[in-house]
C-alpha cells in the first residue's frame, strides 16, 4: 500500500480508471472488471463527473453511477478509496465556488455515498482565483463530504499558489496531482511540476499511463493502420524516433521478468519518486491482469535507467 501525500489515505499502487464505465464497458462488463480488480487486492478507483458525457445518449455521470451501484451491491464502500473530479460535467463547468458545491453534491448522489475519499479539480479554471477554488474545496472537507483533495491538469505556478494560500490560511491543501505522464509523454510532468510535487511532499497519480495503448506493445512497425482516434494516437508514436526504441526497451525488460510490456510501462511509472499509483483502465477482465501485475513488479535501477534512456 502507498500513502497519498500527507493524507490518511493508503492505496493499492495501481488505480483503476473508470473512464470506460458506461462508455466501452456496459454495467455488466464494468462490474466484472471491478470485481476482478478488487479480488486482486485493488482498492483505488478513479473517475470523474464528466465520464462519459462525450458518448451519444449520455449526459455525464455514467461512470460514477455504475461505481456507486457496484459499491452498494458488493458492500465495498468502506474498503474502497473513491476518487472523482469536478469542473468538467456539462451542467457544472468550471471551478467557481457554487459550481464546485453543486458538482460535489451531484457526485455524492450518483456514487450513493456520504463522502468522497479524494476529490480533484479536473482542469484548472484560469478565470477563477485559486483562493476561491481552495476555499470551496476546503469547505467540503470541513463538512465531512470529502476526505482529501487533489488537482489535475494544472500549471506549476497555479499549483504553488494554491498550496501557498492553503498553508497561509490554514485550509486543506492538495495532497496529490494527476498529470498526463508516461514513457513517451514525459514533458507534461517532468520539470517544474514534478519538482514542486517532490518539494512540497505531494504524490502523483499519472493518467494515460499506457499512452492510448501504445505501451501495451499492440502497435508495431509495419502493422496495419488503424482507424479510431485513440488508435491513431497510439500509432502516431511509431512515427516518432523514440517510439520503436521504447518498444524495444519494454520488450527487453518484459522478457527478463516474463511480463507484459504494459506491466513494465506501468512499473516504470510506479518507480518514479513522486508516483503513488499510476492509473490504467480495463474494458474487459482479460485486460486487467497485465495492469494489476505492475503493483508487484519491482524494476531494478538498471532497468529503470534503460527505459528512461530509451524514452
N, C-alpha and C positions, 0 to 999 in steps of 0.2 A: 504494500500500500504506500501511497505517496501523499504528503501533506500539501495542500494548496496555500501558498503564501504563509501568512500568519493567522490564517483562519483555523477553525476546528474541524475542517473537512479533510478526511483521509479518503483517497480514492484509488481504485484499480488503475494501473498505469496505462490503460488503453481505453479511451472514451468511445462509446458507440454513438455515431452520428445519427440523428433522427430525420435528416432531410429527405430521406427516401420514403418514410412512412406516410401513406396517403398519396404517394406520387407513383413511384415504380414498384412499390410494395403495398398491396392492399392490407386490410386489417388482419386477415388470417396469416398472411406472409410475415407481417410485422410482428405479430405475437410469437410466431415460430422463431424469428431471429432474436427477439427479446428473451424468450425462454432459453435459447441456446447460449446467449451471452451471459445471462445470469448463472446458468449451470456451469459455465466455465470460470466463474468467480467474479465476473464483471459487475460493477455497481455504479457506473458513471455514465449517465445518459445526457446527451447534448442535443437540444432542439432550439427552435425559435418560433415566435408567434406568427411569423410570415410563412412558415413552411406549411402547405405548399401552394401559395396563392397564385403562382405562375401557371398552374395547371388549369385547363379549361374545365369549368364547373366547380372549381374550388374557390374558397374565399379567404383562405389563410386560417391557421389554427388546426388543420387536419392532423398534423403530427402530434401536437400537444394532446388532442382529443384521444388519439389512439394510445399514446403513452399513459394517459390518465385512466383509460379503461383497463389497460393491462395491469397497472399498479393496483387497481381496485380488485380485479378478478383474481390476481395472484397473491394479494395481501402483502405486497412487497414495499409499500411506501416507506416504512421505517428503515429499511436497509438499502435503499437506492438513493444515490445523490442525483438530483434532477437539476440540470442547468437549462435555462431558456433565456431568451433575449427580447429586448424591447426596442422599438424605433422604426420597424420596417413593415409592420402589418398595415394593409391598405386603409384600415379605419383609425390607426394610431401611428401616424408617421411623424418622425422627429422626436426630440427629447425635451420638449417643454415640460415643466413640472406636472401640469394637468394631464398631459398625454401619457407620461410615464405611469402616473397613478391609475389611469383608466386601463392602460395596456396590462399592467400587473394584475388588476382585478379580473380582466378577461382571461389571462393566462391561468390564474388560480382556478377559475371556474372550469376551464377546459381540462386542466390537469386533475381536477377533482380533489384538491388538497387545500390546506390552510396555510401552506408556506412553500416557497421556492428555495431550494438549497443554495443555488448560485444563479444570480441574475446579472446578465450582461447588458450594457448598452451596445446595440448591434453594429451600428455605423455612427461615427461621430456626427453631431449636428452643429456645424460651424456657426449657425445663426443663433444658437443658444449658448450663453456663457457657461463655462464649466462650473461656476458657483451654483447656478440653478440646477444643473444636472446632478451634481454631487449631493446637494441638499435634498432633492427629491428622492434620490435613491436611499440616502441615509434615513429618511422618514419611513420608508418601507421596512428597513431593518429595525428601527425603533418600535414599529408597530407589530413586529414579530412575523411579518409576511415574507421576509427574505432573510436568509442566514448570512450570505456573503455576496460580495459584488465583484464584477469583472467588466472589462472593456474589450471590444473587438473593433478592428479597423479604425485605429486612432493614431495620430502622429505622436512622436516622442515629446514634442512641445506641449501638446494638449494633455497628454498623459501626465507629464511632470507637473503641469499647472493644476490638474485635478488632485494629484497626490499632495501637493503643497497646500492647497486650500483645505483639504480634509484634515491634514495634520494641524494646520494653524487654527482651525475652528473646532477641533475635537470631534469630527464627523467620521463616519465609516468610510474607509478608503477602498479603492480597488485592490484586490488580492491576486488577480490573475488577468493575463492578457491572452486574447485569442487571435493570433496573427496568421496570415497566409504564409506558410513555410513548409518547404520540402527540399529534397535533394537538388531539384532542378529549378527551384524558385526560392533563392536564398536572400535576394536583395530586399524583399519586403520586410524582413525581420532583422537580419544580421546587421550590426552597426548601432546607431543611436538607440533604437528600441530595445534590442537585446541588452545593451549596456545598462540602460535605465532599469529594466526589469531586474537584472542582477544586482545593481547598486541598491535598489530600494527593497529587495527581498520579496519580489513578486514571483509568481510562477507563470508558465506559458503552456497553453494547450493548442497546438497548431492545427489549423484546418487545411483541407486539400493536401493532406499528408502523402497521398499517393499520386498527386499530380494528374487528376482526372483519369486515373487508371494506368497512366504510362509506367509508373514504377512497379506495377504488378508483373511487367515483362510481357504483357499481352501484345504490345505493338513492337514490331521488329523491322529492321531494314529489309526492304524487298517485300514487305507484307502487303496485303490487299488494302487499297484505300477504303476508308470508312466514311459514313455519311452524317451521323449526328453531330451536333455542335460539340458535345463532350468528347466524342471520339476524334473529331477533327482537332480539338485542342491537344489531346493526348498524342495524336500522330504528329502534330507540329513539332513536338520536342525532338523527333527523329531528324528534322531538318537542321537542328542546332548541332554545332560541332560536339558539344558535350553530351548530347543525348545518347548516342551509341556507346560513348565512353562510360557513362554512368551505368548503362545496362550491363556492360562487360564487368564492371566492378561489382555490381549486385550479384551477377551470376557467380563470380569467383567466391565471394563471401558466402553466398547462399549454399554453394556446393560444399564448403567446409563445414557447414552446420546441418546439412541435409534439410535445408529450409527453403521456403518460397521467397522469391525476390521481394514480394510485398512485405513479408515479415521482416526482412533485413532493412528495407527502407524505413519502416516504422521504428525499428530498433535503433537505427541511426538517429532519428529524431529524439527518441527517448534517452539517448546517450548525451544529448546536448545539455549543458549545465543548468539551464533555466527551465527545461521542459519537464512538466509533471506528468502529462498524458497526451499523446497525440490523439486526434480524432479521426476515426475512419468509419465509413458506412458500409453496411452489407444489405443487399436486396434480398438475398436468399441465405438459408442456413449453410449451404455449401461454401459460400464465400467467407464465412466467419472464422473458421479455424486458422487460416493464414494471418488474420488480423490479431486475434487474441494471443497467438503464439508469440507476438512481439513483446508481450509483457514479461516473458520468461527468457527471451533471448538476450544474453549479455555479450556484446561485441567486445573484442579486445581493443586496446588503444590503437594497435597497428591497423586493425580492420576499420575502425572509425576514420583513421587517417587516410587509408586507401580510398574510402568512399568520398571523403571530403575533398581530396585532391582530384578525383575524377570529376566532381561537380564544379 
